[in-house]
Amino acid sequence: MRTSLRRGLVGAVSVATTLALLLAQPSPASATSLDDVFAKILVKQVTGANAQKHLTRLQAIADANGGTRAAGTPGYRASRDYVADKLRRAGYKVTLDPINFIEGWVENSPPTLELTAPTSKAWVPDQDFVTFAPSPPGDVTAQVQAVDLTLPPTPTPTSTSGCETSDFDGFVAGRIALIQRGTCPFVTKIRNAGFAGASGIIVFNEGQPGRTDPFPLDIGEWRAGVPMVFASFAVGNELADTPGATVRLKVDATLTLGTDHNVIAETRTGNPSNVVMVGAHLDSVPEGPGINDNGSGTAAILETALQMKHVPVKNKVRFAFWAAEEPGLLGSDQYVEGLSAAEKDRIKLYLNFDMVASPNYAYKLYDGDDSDAEGSPAGPPGSAQIEKQLAKFFDKRGLGHVGTDFDGRSDYGPFIAVGIPAGGIFTGAEGIKTPEEQALFGGTAGVAYDVCYHQACDTVTNINATALDVNADAIADSVARFAFNTSAIP
């Protein structure tokens, strides 16, 4: 054991010395030399077998804590402490970044929605409207202001009401926002209304057949801090057609917030004005231990960080292990929202790794340039270059890869929303593998990429070792190259 330890230390010092000498070279070619040299070294050191050891530990943590590592549970806190301890021992500057999540929500009495001017009318709760769980409590009387409505509704669900911050240009702070369902998630509309200073929020159904009535739902979002309800199309249409409509909106509820922590680890060296961020969410769903989703991404970036601990990188590298992704990207969203404009500007790019070892895997790269011309548009400038860099790794190994849409389902969402270029790898969740993907990657067409997605069976036996090994190397390669050379990113 002593001999092995001595060899490991000598090897680490040798790597650091070699890179330090290359860093000292003034030659314009030195950056290219550095990223090539470091990438080859790090890819060799980061292995699927070592990542598997972290997965085994995360499984043991879940087993000891009710079978889960979800936000707000002892299993999450133990996972956080395991990752933070490993990184501190490796010499990183580690910060436990507090974030809030919903610990409990109870509606104490039915909500109120009443027209108070220019005439009077009361709508019936649970028939004409319902409380948007988990609405904060509140009792407000204010004028209603419509936000980019589509009236009459078009034949297909195409309302974009409230989807863009620009929809609230001219919105008078303190009014109640009247927003139409459609196109983007409810959460986006609620957040934008909160940023615009709404004192209350009424979202009404869109108006097409099957999209007229309200229905109970929990959107997992409370940060607007104001009472909010979901109303029928008839209610919304009537309010929109009533000039100067003023309503009383009341929600009587008890909202309890809990606190968890993102684990943020930063290299001691590197240019602090040129930050390369690498992230994976650390929490699981309550139903299971979350070993593929997302122990796999966690283990791969943790092992990458541990293997590069002695390297004097050129750009500062910041590893993020996100809390409460599963309830709605809460860890990454609150982190990005808390950054100043200057701090956002210093983040050159963000790499996201969420599920990288699915049992029926496909190698999917986030479609930074929208070359697939499907779903969401291209990422911010620089995202296409990230995709190309990742693709080079797979191409060099003769491995196929396909694009995957920037659909906002993982922690890159808050970064691209503020213009930070992003990219990453995804091996598939509940989606169904196609015959074309079977030809490229093997596995079974017509079956989900991960049949245990968000279930108790997402354990260490749910991991594809080949995908884990290949993607651990791909992650190491991209981190190594961007740690020394971000010249491709505009």
C-alpha positions in Angstrom: 0.0 0.0 0.0 2.8 2.4 0.8 4.5 1.7 -2.5 1.2 2.3 -4.4 0.7 5.6 -2.5 4.2 6.7 -3.3 3.8 6.0 -7.0 0.4 7.9 -7.0 2.0 11.0 -5.4 5.0 10.9 -7.8 2.6 10.6 -10.7 0.5 13.5 -9.5 3.5 15.7 -8.9 4.9 14.8 -12.4 1.6 15.8 -14.0 1.5 19.1 -12.2 5.1 19.8 -12.9 4.7 19.1 -16.6 1.6 21.3 -16.9 3.3 24.1 -14.9 6.2 24.1 -17.3 3.8 24.3 -20.3 1.9 27.1 -18.6 5.1 29.1 -18.4 5.6 28.9 -22.1 4.7 32.2 -23.9 4.1 30.4 -27.2 0.6 30.8 -28.6 0.6 27.1 -29.2 0.9 26.4 -25.5 -2.8 26.5 -24.9 -3.3 23.8 -27.5 -0.5 21.7 -26.0 -1.9 22.1 -22.5 -5.4 21.0 -23.3 -4.2 18.0 -25.4 -1.7 16.9 -22.7 -4.1 17.3 -19.8 -7.0 15.7 -21.7 -5.0 12.5 -22.4 -3.8 12.4 -18.8 -7.2 13.0 -17.2 -9.1 10.6 -19.5 -6.6 7.8 -18.5 -7.1 8.6 -14.8 -10.9 8.9 -14.7 -12.4 5.5 -15.0 -15.8 4.0 -14.8 -14.6 1.6 -12.1 -13.7 4.5 -9.8 -17.0 6.3 -10.5 -18.7 3.0 -9.6 -17.2 3.2 -6.1 -19.0 6.5 -5.6 -22.2 5.0 -6.8 -21.8 2.1 -4.3 -21.4 4.7 -1.5 -24.5 6.6 -2.6 -26.5 3.4 -2.7 -25.3 2.6 0.9 -26.4 6.1 2.0 -29.8 5.6 0.5 -30.1 2.1 2.1 -29.3 3.6 5.5 -31.9 6.4 5.1 -35.1 4.9 4.0 -34.1 4.1 0.4 -34.0 7.7 -0.8 -31.6 10.7 -1.2 -34.4 13.2 -1.9 -34.2 16.9 -1.0 -34.9 17.5 2.7 -34.1 14.0 3.8 -31.2 12.6 5.8 -30.2 10.7 2.7 -29.6 13.9 0.8 -27.7 15.4 3.7 -25.5 12.4 3.9 -24.9 12.5 0.2 -24.0 16.2 0.5 -21.5 15.5 3.3 -19.9 12.6 1.4 -19.3 14.7 -1.7 -18.2 17.8 0.3 -15.7 15.8 2.4 -14.1 14.2 -0.6 -13.6 17.6 -2.3 -12.3 19.3 0.8 -9.8 16.5 1.3 -8.7 16.9 -2.3 -7.9 20.6 -1.6 -10.8 22.3 -3.3 -12.4 25.5 -1.9 -15.8 24.0 -0.9 -19.0 26.0 -0.2 -22.3 24.7 1.1 -24.7 27.1 -0.8 -28.1 27.2 1.0 -31.3 27.0 -1.1 -35.0 26.7 -0.2 -37.5 24.0 -1.1 -41.0 23.3 -0.1 -41.2 21.2 3.0 -45.0 21.3 3.4 -48.1 23.1 2.1 -51.6 22.9 3.4 -54.7 24.9 2.3 -56.6 25.9 5.4 -59.9 27.1 3.8 -61.3 27.6 0.3 -59.8 30.5 -1.8 -61.7 33.7 -2.7 -62.0 35.3 -6.2 -64.4 38.2 -6.4 -65.0 41.0 -8.8 -65.3 44.2 -6.7 -65.4 46.8 -9.5 -66.9 48.0 -11.8 -69.6 45.5 -10.7 -69.7 42.7 -8.1 -69.4 39.0 -8.7 -68.1 36.0 -6.8 -66.7 32.9 -8.5 -67.1 29.4 -7.0 -63.9 27.7 -5.7 -63.2 24.2 -7.0 -65.6 24.9 -9.9 -64.6 28.2 -11.5 -61.1 28.3 -10.1 -58.7 26.4 -7.8 -55.7 27.4 -5.8 -52.4 26.9 -7.5 -50.5 24.7 -5.1 -48.2 25.7 -3.4 -49.5 29.2 -3.4 -48.3 31.5 -0.6 -51.0 32.9 1.6 -52.3 36.4 0.8 -55.4 38.6 0.6 -55.2 41.3 -2.0 -57.6 43.6 -3.8 -56.2 45.2 -6.9 -56.9 46.0 -10.5 -56.3 43.2 -13.0 -53.9 43.7 -15.9 -54.0 41.3 -18.9 -50.7 39.9 -20.1 -50.3 39.2 -23.8 -53.6 37.2 -24.1 -54.8 35.4 -27.3 -58.6 36.1 -27.4 -60.4 34.6 -29.0 -58.2 31.5 -28.6 -56.6 30.0 -31.7 -57.5 26.4 -32.8 -54.4 25.0 -31.3 -52.7 25.7 -28.0 -50.5 28.6 -29.1 -50.9 31.3 -26.4 -47.5 32.6 -25.2 -49.0 34.8 -22.5 -46.4 35.4 -19.8 -43.7 33.2 -21.4 -41.3 36.1 -21.9 -40.2 38.8 -19.6 -41.0 41.3 -22.4 -44.7 40.3 -22.1 -44.7 42.3 -18.9 -43.3 45.5 -20.4 -45.7 48.2 -19.2 -47.1 46.0 -16.4 -47.9 48.2 -13.4 -46.4 46.8 -10.2 -49.0 46.0 -7.6 -51.7 44.9 -10.0 -53.0 41.3 -10.3 -51.6 39.6 -13.4 -54.1 37.9 -15.7 -52.2 35.2 -17.7 -53.4 32.7 -20.2 -52.3 29.0 -20.2 -50.2 27.9 -23.2 -46.8 27.1 -24.7 -44.5 27.4 -21.8 -44.6 25.8 -18.3 -46.9 27.4 -15.6 -43.7 28.0 -13.6 -42.2 30.3 -16.2 -45.4 32.4 -16.3 -45.5 32.6 -12.5 -41.9 33.5 -12.1 -42.1 36.3 -14.8 -45.2 37.7 -13.1 -43.3 37.7 -9.8 -40.4 39.5 -11.3 -42.8 42.1 -12.8 -44.1 43.0 -9.3 -47.6 41.4 -9.5 -49.5 41.4 -6.2 -51.5 38.3 -7.2 -51.6 36.0 -10.1 -54.6 34.5 -12.1 -53.8 32.0 -14.7 -56.8 30.9 -16.8 -57.2 27.9 -19.1 -56.6 28.5 -22.8 -60.0 28.0 -24.3 -59.8 25.2 -26.8 -61.9 22.0 -26.4 -60.5 20.1 -23.4 -58.6 23.2 -22.2 -61.4 25.2 -20.6 -61.8 24.2 -17.0 -59.4 24.5 -14.1 -58.0 21.4 -12.4 -55.9 20.9 -9.2 -52.2 20.8 -9.7 -49.0 21.5 -7.8 -46.5 23.5 -9.8 -43.8 23.3 -7.1 -43.2 27.1 -7.3 -43.8 29.7 -4.6 -41.2 32.3 -5.1 -43.4 35.0 -6.6 -44.5 35.4 -2.9 -48.1 36.3 -3.8 -51.5 34.4 -3.9 -52.1 32.6 -7.1 -55.1 30.7 -8.6 -55.9 28.7 -11.8 -59.2 29.7 -13.3 -61.5 28.6 -16.1 -61.4 30.1 -19.5 -64.8 31.7 -18.9 -63.5 33.5 -15.8 -60.4 34.8 -17.6 -62.3 35.8 -20.7 -64.8 37.8 -18.6 -62.1 39.6 -16.6 -60.3 40.4 -19.8 -63.5 41.9 -21.3 -64.2 44.0 -18.2 -62.5 47.4 -18.4 -60.9 48.4 -15.1 -61.7 45.1 -13.5 -60.7 45.0 -9.9 -60.8 41.7 -7.9 -60.2 40.4 -4.4 -57.9 37.4 -4.5 -57.4 35.5 -1.3 -55.5 32.3 -0.5 -55.5 30.9 3.0 -52.7 28.4 3.2 -49.7 27.4 5.3 -46.4 27.2 3.4 -43.4 25.7 5.1 -40.0 26.0 3.5 -36.9 23.8 4.2 -33.2 24.5 3.5 -30.8 22.2 1.7 -27.4 23.0 0.2 -25.7 22.9 -3.2 -22.1 21.7 -2.9 -19.9 24.2 -4.8 -16.2 23.3 -5.2 -13.7 25.5 -6.9 -10.1 25.0 -8.0 -7.5 27.0 -6.1 -5.8 28.0 -9.3 -7.0 29.4 -12.6 -8.3 32.7 -13.9 -11.2 33.8 -11.8 -12.5 35.9 -14.6 -12.8 32.8 -16.9 -14.8 30.2 -15.0 -15.7 26.8 -16.4 -18.6 25.3 -14.5 -19.4 21.6 -14.4 -22.6 20.4 -12.8 -24.8 17.4 -11.9 -27.7 17.2 -9.5 -27.1 15.3 -6.3 -30.7 14.6 -5.1 -32.9 11.7 -6.0 -36.7 11.5 -6.2 -38.4 10.4 -2.9 -39.3 7.1 -4.5 -35.8 5.7 -4.8 -32.0 6.0 -4.4 -31.5 7.7 -7.7 -28.3 5.9 -8.7 -28.6 6.5 -12.5 -30.7 9.7 -11.9 -28.4 11.3 -11.0 -25.8 9.4 -9.0 -24.2 8.6 -12.4 -23.6 12.3 -13.3 -22.5 13.0 -9.7 -20.0 10.2 -9.6 -18.5 11.0 -12.9 -17.9 14.7 -12.2 -16.8 13.9 -8.6 -14.2 11.5 -9.9 -13.1 14.0 -12.5 -12.6 16.6 -9.8 -10.6 14.2 -7.6 -8.3 13.2 -10.4 -7.4 16.8 -11.4 -6.8 18.0 -7.8 -3.1 18.6 -8.3 -3.3 20.3 -11.7 -2.5 24.1 -12.0 -5.4 24.8 -14.4 -5.4 27.9 -16.6 -9.1 28.7 -16.1 -10.8 28.4 -12.8 -13.0 25.2 -12.7 -16.1 25.2 -10.5 -17.9 21.9 -9.8 -21.5 22.1 -8.7 -23.6 19.4 -7.1 -27.1 20.7 -7.2 -29.7 20.2 -4.5 -33.5 19.9 -5.2 -33.3 19.4 -8.9 -36.1 16.9 -8.9 -38.7 19.3 -7.4 -38.0 21.8 -10.1 -34.3 22.8 -10.7 -34.5 24.7 -7.4 -30.8 24.4 -6.5 -29.4 25.6 -9.9 -32.2 28.2 -10.4 -31.6 29.8 -7.0 -27.8 29.7 -7.5 -28.0 31.5 -10.9 -30.6 34.0 -9.6 -28.3 34.9 -6.8 -25.4 35.7 -9.0 -24.6 39.4 -9.8 -24.3 40.5 -13.4 -20.5 40.5 -13.0 -20.5 37.0 -11.6 -22.6 35.7 -14.5 -20.2 37.3 -17.0 -17.3 35.5 -15.5 -18.8 32.1 -16.2 -17.5 31.2 -19.6 -19.6 28.0 -20.0 -21.6 25.4 -18.2 -21.4 21.6 -18.7 -24.3 19.5 -17.4 -24.3 15.8 -16.8 -27.7 14.3 -15.7 -28.1 10.6 -16.2 -25.0 9.3 -18.0 -25.3 5.5 -17.4 -28.9 4.5 -18.5 -29.2 0.8 -18.8 -30.6 1.0 -22.4 -28.4 4.0 -23.2 -27.9 6.3 -26.1 -25.1 8.8 -26.3 -27.1 12.1 -26.6 -25.4 15.5 -26.8 -27.3 18.7 -26.1 -28.1 20.2 -29.4 -26.3 23.5 -29.0 -26.7 24.6 -32.6 -30.3 23.3 -33.1 -29.0 21.3 -36.1 -31.8 18.7 -35.4 -34.3 21.5 -35.9 -36.6 20.1 -33.3 -38.2 21.5 -30.1 -36.3 24.3 -28.4 -34.0 26.7 -30.2 -30.2 26.7 -30.1 -28.4 27.5 -26.9 -26.7 30.8 -26.3 -23.7 31.5 -28.5 -20.9 29.1 -27.6 -23.3 26.2 -27.0 -22.7 24.9 -30.6 -18.9 24.8 -29.9 -19.4 22.8 -26.7 -21.5 20.3 -28.6 -18.8 20.0 -31.3 -16.1 19.5 -28.6 -18.0 16.7 -27.0 -18.8 15.2 -30.5 -15.0 15.1 -31.3 -14.4 12.7 -28.4 -17.1 10.3 -29.5 -16.0 10.6 -33.2 -12.4 9.9 -32.2 -13.4 6.6 -30.6 -15.7 5.7 -33.5 -18.8 5.9 -31.3 -22.1 7.2 -32.6 -24.0 10.0 -31.0 -27.3 11.9 -31.5 -28.6 15.2 -30.5 -31.0 15.9 -27.6 -33.1 19.0 -27.3 -32.5 21.9 -24.9 -35.9 21.3 -23.3 -35.1 22.8 -20.0 -35.6 19.6 -18.0 -32.2 19.8 -16.2 -29.9 22.2 -14.5 -28.5 23.8 -17.6 -31.9 25.6 -18.0 -31.2 28.5 -15.6 -27.8 29.0 -17.2 -29.0 29.3 -20.8 -31.9 31.5 -19.6 -29.3 34.2 -18.7 -27.2 33.7 -21.9 -24.5 31.4 -20.5 -23.5 28.8 -23.2 -24.1 25.2 -22.1 -23.7 21.6 -23.2 -23.5 18.1 -21.9 -24.3 14.4 -22.2 -27.5 12.6 -21.5 -28.2 8.8 -22.0 -32.0 8.9 -21.8 -34.8 8.7 -19.2 -38.4 7.5 -19.8 -38.3 8.1 -23.5 -38.4 5.1 -25.9 -35.3 4.0 -27.8 -35.7 4.0 -31.6 -34.6 1.4 -34.1 -32.1 3.8 -35.4 -30.6 4.3 -32.0 -30.5 0.5 -31.5 -28.4 0.3 -34.6 -26.0 2.9 -33.3 -25.8 1.9 -29.6 -27.1 -1.6 -29.2 -29.7 -2.3 -26.6 -33.4 -2.7 -27.3 -35.6 -0.6 -29.5 -39.2 0.1 -28.3 -38.1 0.0 -24.6 -37.3 3.0 -22.3 -33.7 4.1 -22.0 -34.2 3.7 -18.2 -37.1 1.4 -17.2 -36.4 2.3 -13.6 -36.6 6.1 -14.1 -37.9 7.8 -10.9 -38.6 4.4 -9.3 -37.3 2.4 -6.3 -35.4 0.1 -8.7 -33.0 2.9 -9.8 -30.2 1.2 -7.8 -26.6 0.2 -8.5 -28.0 -2.7 -10.6 -29.6 -0.1 -12.9 -26.3 1.2 -14.3 -24.8 0.3 -17.7 -21.1 0.0 -16.9 -20.0 0.7 -20.6 -22.0 3.9 -20.8 -20.6 5.0 -17.4 -17.0 4.3 -18.4 -17.3 6.0 -21.8 -19.1 9.0 -20.5 -16.7 9.4 -17.5 -13.9 9.6 -20.1 -15.9 12.1 -22.3 -16.5 14.3 -19.2 -12.9 14.2 -18.2 -11.9 15.1 -21.8 -14.2 18.1 -22.1 -13.4 19.4 -18.6 -9.7 19.1 -19.2 -9.8 20.9 -22.5 -11.9 23.8 -21.3 -9.8 24.0 -18.1 -7.0 25.2 -20.3 -8.5 26.5 -23.5 -11.9 28.3 -24.0 -10.8 30.1 -27.1 -13.5 28.4 -29.1 -16.2 29.9 -27.0 -17.2 33.4 -28.3 
